Amino acid sequence: MSAVDTSNDNKAQRQKQLQNWLKSFTRKATLTNTLASIFGVANGLLIIVQCWCLASLIHGLVMDAAPFSDVSQLAIIFVVSGVFRALCLYAKEWFGFKTGEIIRVTVRSQLLASMDRMGPAYISRFSQGHWSTVLIEQVEDIQDYYAKYLPQMRMAMFIPIFILVAVFPLNWAAGLVLLCTLPLIPLFMWLVGQGAADANKRNFIALGRLSGHFLNRLQGIETIKRFNRQAQQSKAIHEASEDFRSRTMDVLKLAFLSSAVLEFFAAISIAVMAVYFGFSYIDHLNFGHYGAGISLFVGLFCLMLAPEFYQPLRDLGTHYHARAQAVAAADSLYDVIHAKPTVSAQASSKIAETFGIGLVAKDMVVCSQDGQPLTQPINFDIKPGQAVAVVGPSGCGKTSLINALLGFLPYSGRLQNSPKLEQITWLGQSPKLFNGSIRDNLRVANQSATDQQLKAALIEANAAEFVNELDRMVGDQQQGLSVGQAQRIALARAMLKNASVILLDEPTASLDPENKQQVNNAIAQWQQQNTLIMVTHELPSNLVFDQIIRLQPLANKEVCS
Amino acid sequence: MKALMPFVRLFARHWGWMSLGLLLSLLTLVMAIGLLSLSGWFISASAVAGLTVATSQAFNYLIPAGGVRGLSIGRTAARYGERLVTHNATFKLLTEMRVWLWNKLLPLSIGQLTRYRQADLLNRLVSDIDTLDHLYLRLLTPMLASLSVILLLGGFLAIFDATAAWFLCCLLLSLWLLLPPLFYWLGKRPGEATLQAKQAFRIRSIELVSHASEARVFGYQQRLQQQLNDAQDVLLNNQAKLAKITGLSQAVIIVASAVAVFGVIAIASQSVMSSTYSGPILALLVFATMASFEAMLPVAGAFQYLSATIKAAVRVSDVVEQQPMIEYQGHEQLNVNRETAIEFQNLAFQYPQQDNPVFVNLDMKVALKERVGIIGPSGIGKSTLLALINRQWQPSDGQIKVFDTPLEQIQETSLRQNLVTIGQVVHLFNATLAENLRIAADVNDEKLVEVLKAVGLDSLLQQPQPLEQWLGEGGRTLSGGEQRRIEIARALLTGAPIWLLDEPTEGLDSDTEQQILHLLTELPYQPTMLWVSHRPQHEQYFDRVINIGEFQSK
């Protein structure tokens, strides 16, 4: 029992923490946030003005039999207040949007800063889909919390108070009706909310499993067709979808009750007001008016304000999901922004040599950022200008070693002469070229390179077919280039960087034999003066290595300190 | 607009629930207007009656006071009912649309479907279907309910004051007619631009993430971040336009309601002055006018998003209106007791819109229970050959026979029962282990356990109720090797005599690769195998190899 309690406690604590964190961002947009609330509340004040005018108008026309021209001034104030209300609502919407915009920009830049700080090893722990969801959907999900929910919350706090202030001096009985229902509302909503939460919890696992059902079957449509299960699955989709409907309806039946409670209070208070004032006028009731009597004006004014008293709360209810959505999104946003390595990468010392750096490792264990060992202790002594192959079964940490040499992952033990990122050039398994011309893509490696030098590098990388196409555009995800072509351009880029250490992580893994041969030939030409470390699972026949480092699988004895 | 018609027609199937929802939403509005108008009239009338003792005593307060109470409770109940019914109807429509989409997608060939899988369009398709339910909840219901309210209210008010009723009706009707096209027109461009901007932003953020290492080594993070920020600016600009339109839609309704009240008072005060009717009727008219705008609130807002709904409808229609590339018209049942399992006669294939054929003059027989390796460099058309047997494509020339029957003459079910394909991607359904296996055949639990043991998945059986364990999203994650074993278990369950294998060990580490190779060559029964591989070391497992490269046109 206590285990469940603690986990619920933790959950509640986490929710609280996330909410406070979300709220703390309003400091970045104090002005717009305040303005949105002010215009929202001003709209409420103008409603009171409008009701005042209208009640006086009707009183004058009905009780005093005044001609319209006598009261036309009130009518004009009524319309003008309406125009101002429209302006207020427009301004509220605009400043609310601006608040959300400023905060979204802030959150995104914090996300990017954190990703930058944590580096590629952290980024690669999650899928690209995960990151695009975090950067886009989850950040977008916090918008309405700032744009709609927060201003509405201020309105729900202030407008009912203003209405009470307007009503009480005229008639305490009417004021009391409103005042008494106010604490009942949160009570009922809490009761109903509990029930909805319970129903939700009961259905939680089933709903979770059902929600992705249709997409999952669509993704598996090939498999279903292969096994000839089309008709059966079409029935299953129908059933799952209906099951989802009935379970969701179970939850909604209770969830809608909470808004029904508000509706009920709004409607009942109108009814009570109408009956109270009606009966007072025909002398069946006689209280609430401080002995001053009740004019039709007072009755109409209170009656008109009664629904407005509950309206801000009802509107808050419709924005309630904005808050829930924001807190849900904050869950992962918070984690990314506050990500910290438990073990930090070692600072490397700058080395004077221009090319050919020797590296010495002694009991070097590469660690993940949360302190898990990723390799067995590694020992090597690489002389300047040597070519070294790193081999070993999959999962033994070959790529982790490269990442540690790049400074993306921390390690324990010793690594002497570890080079700085500026001194390293690198080529990975799958080439990544960005959207831009081939020239742009090559020049990032060497800003001062002339077209002649770029062409020379392309020829050297066996990518001679592109030599006269420096202006050719590379599309998103290397559109228009084959994997082999892209890899050879990436090789030229790696060659253009003025570096003393070459790190290669299975550069030919995704290539067919012909391209493989070409890339390996180019590497053999290039390597001669520089220190080269190449991770590979089969030793290429046309490359000569001075040393081969064999990594063993982890023995689970390694520690990161 | 025309794009929405197929969906509106689908909705017709649930007209009962839908009209009940509409009716309740109308009832809610009528009761809300009734409550305020009756209350306004009641207190004005009693105030007038209270002026003298005689009128005060004669005033019948019981009926209106009871009416006020009844309406206030009725409105709450109707609103609650409306929300339940409309949501229930929406979910029913969703089911209808899903099943419809599924049945439309089924006849498309695997080649046509693969395009959607790869580009992640399926995700979008599912959210498009979800968007289309707005059509009922946000568009049809509020529009029809508000129109009915306008007409009913006009009729009701005309009893008291025809001029005021005309004025109000004309004002509301012109809002009802003008606001939707206005806000549709206003929202169209920024709405579409927002969608595009989001797409561009997604591409930029994926670029930023996938270039994480390169960008650091070659120092172009700034460039990527700048591009991402530019994409964000475009998105924010268009969202700002939409926010202004939302603000405008609220403002228009507020101003219109003030003008409406002003007009009704001006008109009604003339009648009161000329004693056409009494003062409390004026109060009734004013309160009814104020309340009627509750029905107008959704009219402007809903249309801001119509363009997005139409776009979704167009995209879904584009997918479902494709002609299936291959139609199964054959009726032959396969007779598996033949000596030749598969025969290629003078086969040639060329992809549409490509200059060179993949292969020509391919002649070959595969005997029953023979294990044939298809080798050759990548991109040469090894997988294409399997796709042709699977009828994902139509040969350009020549023909393929399975058990001596030409492919075109075989009934679809019979072909599927006798062929299984094992590829590199294994689809695990979000379902139990048993359901994941029973995709292949309806067999009892004992048989499932037996097959799981045969493929070396004993590890999955080490827990209570192993067949009920959940796989896929939110369930147990399986390693690449385990996933291949599941696929092999499925194939075994079908008992199909011909297996097509498309690099079934690709992407596995060498230990697992050996285990899977072993498993595939030591199966409980020996199917005919056509096995695509680019690894020379696999050749020892085949009875015979053919090199597709030999059939290229020179």
Chai-1 contact restraints between the chains, C-beta under 6 A:
chainA,res_idxA,chainB,res_idxB,connection_type,confidence,min_distance_angstrom,max_distance_angstrom,comment,restraint_id
A,I58,B,A283,contact,1.0,0.0,6.0,A-B,restraint_1
A,L61,B,S269,contact,1.0,0.0,6.0,A-B,restraint_2
A,L61,B,V272,contact,1.0,0.0,6.0,A-B,restraint_3
A,L61,B,L282,contact,1.0,0.0,6.0,A-B,restraint_4
A,V62,B,S44,contact,1.0,0.0,6.0,A-B,restraint_5
A,V62,B,G279,contact,1.0,0.0,6.0,A-B,restraint_6
A,P67,B,M273,contact,1.0,0.0,6.0,A-B,restraint_7
A,F68,B,A266,contact,1.0,0.0,6.0,A-B,restraint_8
A,F68,B,S269,contact,1.0,0.0,6.0,A-B,restraint_9
A,A75,B,F262,contact,1.0,0.0,6.0,A-B,restraint_10
A,V79,B,A258,contact,1.0,0.0,6.0,A-B,restraint_11
A,V79,B,F262,contact,1.0,0.0,6.0,A-B,restraint_12
A,G82,B,I254,contact,1.0,0.0,6.0,A-B,restraint_13
A,G82,B,V255,contact,1.0,0.0,6.0,A-B,restraint_14
A,G82,B,A258,contact,1.0,0.0,6.0,A-B,restraint_15
A,V83,B,V255,contact,1.0,0.0,6.0,A-B,restraint_16
A,R85,B,I254,contact,1.0,0.0,6.0,A-B,restraint_17
A,A86,B,A251,contact,1.0,0.0,6.0,A-B,restraint_18
A,A86,B,I254,contact,1.0,0.0,6.0,A-B,restraint_19
A,A86,B,V255,contact,1.0,0.0,6.0,A-B,restraint_20
A,L89,B,Q250,contact,1.0,0.0,6.0,A-B,restraint_21
A,L89,B,A251,contact,1.0,0.0,6.0,A-B,restraint_22
A,Y90,B,G247,contact,1.0,0.0,6.0,A-B,restraint_23
A,Y90,B,A251,contact,1.0,0.0,6.0,A-B,restraint_24
A,E93,B,A243,contact,1.0,0.0,6.0,A-B,restraint_25
A,E93,B,T246,contact,1.0,0.0,6.0,A-B,restraint_26
A,E93,B,G247,contact,1.0,0.0,6.0,A-B,restraint_27
A,W94,B,G247,contact,1.0,0.0,6.0,A-B,restraint_28
A,F97,B,A243,contact,1.0,0.0,6.0,A-B,restraint_29
A,E101,B,L236,contact,1.0,0.0,6.0,A-B,restraint_30
A,P120,B,A212,contact,1.0,0.0,6.0,A-B,restraint_31
A,P120,B,S213,contact,1.0,0.0,6.0,A-B,restraint_32
A,I123,B,V209,contact,1.0,0.0,6.0,A-B,restraint_33
A,I123,B,A212,contact,1.0,0.0,6.0,A-B,restraint_34
A,Q128,B,I206,contact,1.0,0.0,6.0,A-B,restraint_35
A,Q128,B,V209,contact,1.0,0.0,6.0,A-B,restraint_36
A,Q128,B,S210,contact,1.0,0.0,6.0,A-B,restraint_37
A,W131,B,V209,contact,1.0,0.0,6.0,A-B,restraint_38
A,S132,B,R202,contact,1.0,0.0,6.0,A-B,restraint_39
A,S132,B,S205,contact,1.0,0.0,6.0,A-B,restraint_40
A,S132,B,I206,contact,1.0,0.0,6.0,A-B,restraint_41
A,L135,B,S205,contact,1.0,0.0,6.0,A-B,restraint_42
A,I136,B,R202,contact,1.0,0.0,6.0,A-B,restraint_43
A,G212,B,N430,contact,1.0,0.0,6.0,A-B,restraint_44
A,G212,B,E473,contact,1.0,0.0,6.0,A-B,restraint_45
A,F214,B,R98,contact,1.0,0.0,6.0,A-B,restraint_46
A,L215,B,V126,contact,1.0,0.0,6.0,A-B,restraint_47
A,N216,B,F429,contact,1.0,0.0,6.0,A-B,restraint_48
A,N216,B,N430,contact,1.0,0.0,6.0,A-B,restraint_49
A,L218,B,L122,contact,1.0,0.0,6.0,A-B,restraint_50
A,Q219,B,L122,contact,1.0,0.0,6.0,A-B,restraint_51
A,G220,B,H427,contact,1.0,0.0,6.0,A-B,restraint_52
A,G220,B,F429,contact,1.0,0.0,6.0,A-B,restraint_53
A,I221,B,L113,contact,1.0,0.0,6.0,A-B,restraint_54
A,E222,B,I110,contact,1.0,0.0,6.0,A-B,restraint_55
A,T223,B,H427,contact,1.0,0.0,6.0,A-B,restraint_56
A,R226,B,T421,contact,1.0,0.0,6.0,A-B,restraint_57
A,F227,B,I439,contact,1.0,0.0,6.0,A-B,restraint_58
A,F227,B,A440,contact,1.0,0.0,6.0,A-B,restraint_59
A,N228,B,T413,contact,1.0,0.0,6.0,A-B,restraint_60
A,N228,B,R416,contact,1.0,0.0,6.0,A-B,restraint_61
A,R229,B,I439,contact,1.0,0.0,6.0,A-B,restraint_62
A,Q230,B,L106,contact,1.0,0.0,6.0,A-B,restraint_63
A,S234,B,W102,contact,1.0,0.0,6.0,A-B,restraint_64
A,S234,B,N103,contact,1.0,0.0,6.0,A-B,restraint_65
A,I237,B,R98,contact,1.0,0.0,6.0,A-B,restraint_66
A,I237,B,V99,contact,1.0,0.0,6.0,A-B,restraint_67
A,I237,B,W102,contact,1.0,0.0,6.0,A-B,restraint_68
A,H238,B,V99,contact,1.0,0.0,6.0,A-B,restraint_69
A,S241,B,T95,contact,1.0,0.0,6.0,A-B,restraint_70
A,S241,B,R98,contact,1.0,0.0,6.0,A-B,restraint_71
A,E242,B,T95,contact,1.0,0.0,6.0,A-B,restraint_72
A,R245,B,F91,contact,1.0,0.0,6.0,A-B,restraint_73
A,M249,B,N88,contact,1.0,0.0,6.0,A-B,restraint_74
A,L252,B,H87,contact,1.0,0.0,6.0,A-B,restraint_75
A,F256,B,Y80,contact,1.0,0.0,6.0,A-B,restraint_76
A,F256,B,R83,contact,1.0,0.0,6.0,A-B,restraint_77
A,A260,B,T76,contact,1.0,0.0,6.0,A-B,restraint_78
A,A260,B,Y80,contact,1.0,0.0,6.0,A-B,restraint_79
A,E263,B,T76,contact,1.0,0.0,6.0,A-B,restraint_80
A,E263,B,R79,contact,1.0,0.0,6.0,A-B,restraint_81
A,F264,B,T76,contact,1.0,0.0,6.0,A-B,restraint_82
A,A267,B,S72,contact,1.0,0.0,6.0,A-B,restraint_83
A,A267,B,R75,contact,1.0,0.0,6.0,A-B,restraint_84
A,A267,B,T76,contact,1.0,0.0,6.0,A-B,restraint_85
A,I268,B,S72,contact,1.0,0.0,6.0,A-B,restraint_86
A,I270,B,L35,contact,1.0,0.0,6.0,A-B,restraint_87
A,I270,B,S39,contact,1.0,0.0,6.0,A-B,restraint_88
A,A271,B,V68,contact,1.0,0.0,6.0,A-B,restraint_89
A,A271,B,R69,contact,1.0,0.0,6.0,A-B,restraint_90
A,A271,B,S72,contact,1.0,0.0,6.0,A-B,restraint_91
A,A274,B,S39,contact,1.0,0.0,6.0,A-B,restraint_92
A,A274,B,F42,contact,1.0,0.0,6.0,A-B,restraint_93
A,A274,B,I43,contact,1.0,0.0,6.0,A-B,restraint_94
A,A274,B,V68,contact,1.0,0.0,6.0,A-B,restraint_95
A,V275,B,A65,contact,1.0,0.0,6.0,A-B,restraint_96
A,F277,B,I43,contact,1.0,0.0,6.0,A-B,restraint_97
A,G278,B,F42,contact,1.0,0.0,6.0,A-B,restraint_98
A,G278,B,I43,contact,1.0,0.0,6.0,A-B,restraint_99
A,G278,B,S46,contact,1.0,0.0,6.0,A-B,restraint_100
A,Y281,B,S46,contact,1.0,0.0,6.0,A-B,restraint_101
A,Y281,B,A47,contact,1.0,0.0,6.0,A-B,restraint_102
A,Y281,B,G50,contact,1.0,0.0,6.0,A-B,restraint_103
A,I282,B,S46,contact,1.0,0.0,6.0,A-B,restraint_104
A,I282,B,A49,contact,1.0,0.0,6.0,A-B,restraint_105
A,I282,B,G50,contact,1.0,0.0,6.0,A-B,restraint_106
A,I282,B,S56,contact,1.0,0.0,6.0,A-B,restraint_107
A,I282,B,F59,contact,1.0,0.0,6.0,A-B,restraint_108
A,L296,B,A47,contact,1.0,0.0,6.0,A-B,restraint_109
A,G299,B,I43,contact,1.0,0.0,6.0,A-B,restraint_110
A,L303,B,S39,contact,1.0,0.0,6.0,A-B,restraint_111
A,S394,B,D509,contact,1.0,0.0,6.0,A-B,restraint_112
A,W426,B,V217,contact,1.0,0.0,6.0,A-B,restraint_113
A,K432,B,S210,contact,1.0,0.0,6.0,A-B,restraint_114
A,K432,B,H211,contact,1.0,0.0,6.0,A-B,restraint_115
A,K432,B,E214,contact,1.0,0.0,6.0,A-B,restraint_116
A,V444,B,F218,contact,1.0,0.0,6.0,A-B,restraint_117
A,V444,B,Y220,contact,1.0,0.0,6.0,A-B,restraint_118
A,A445,B,F218,contact,1.0,0.0,6.0,A-B,restraint_119
A,D476,B,I203,contact,1.0,0.0,6.0,A-B,restraint_120
A,D512,B,P377,contact,1.0,0.0,6.0,A-B,restraint_121
A,D512,B,S378,contact,1.0,0.0,6.0,A-B,restraint_122
